[in-house]
Amino acid sequence: MRIKFSLQIIACCLLLMACGNKNTQKNYQAYYSFNNVTTSTQEKQLAKALKSKGIPTKDWNNLAPYISRYNQENTNLQPVVKKWTQSKIGKDQNQFVTFLNEKTFEDNKSHFTDDLNCRRTSFLLLHNLITSSEDLTKLDLPLQNEFRDLKSRHKELNAKDQALYSLLFGDNISYQSTDELLKAWKEAGLKFPENVKLLSVFQNSPGDVSNFHTAIAYEKDGSIYIFEKQDPTLPYRWSCFNNWVDIKTHWLGNRFKVFKDNVDILVNDQKFDDFLKNTLYIPQNNQLAPQDKRED
């Protein structure tokens, strides 16, 4: 009877665990929180967070004036939030440039000077952390207009930086898929930082492997934080997600929804799903933590 009773207890425990797991998934709330780095306090908090993950102080100092200038020039043109704000996965407050007509975009653009896009923002912060075993300057890589514009403001950028920018973000009509892009990165011996990661969204079509978007990401206290310039004329955004899967769901469910069958999201030099295989994924059975506890 003792053995039978023990088996019954074990069976009951397993049943409770199974029910608890179902309730966890059923009650899971897919939310993220964000702010637009519009206050000096948020700038200082973001700077502290990025530096703690290895972003060099000099590189943050190169980016910070762009953030301040954008906030000064964005006089009620683009909506922003001034504190950590919760939103549903798949919902964004700004209308992305992809969905604007050319006239509206040019009108918006006229309000800003020295406005960066997502790639130049990410590059300013990460270019000193991405290394290579090969001499990139020996590769036949075309100069990108975006880099030319960036170098006009940052004379310290050199030929290696130029080649790195082209390798990371330049369109190459010879690529038939993102697999060939990743192969080129591997052959160049690119090594990405681990504490802070480059997120890239590429169109994955034969002869048109082009970069749609980039951001940088890091983990802290079980959450994933993303910093990005959303688009030219759009605000900077610092977001917090419960897990990596929510990031993919958010991007493919809204901004890249119309391209979702022809895009790949990369985490450093791995495809998103390959990256997840080596990442512990534990959905949190709640909404995000209280907003005032974000990145103290």
Disulfide bonds with the S-S distance in Angstrom:
none
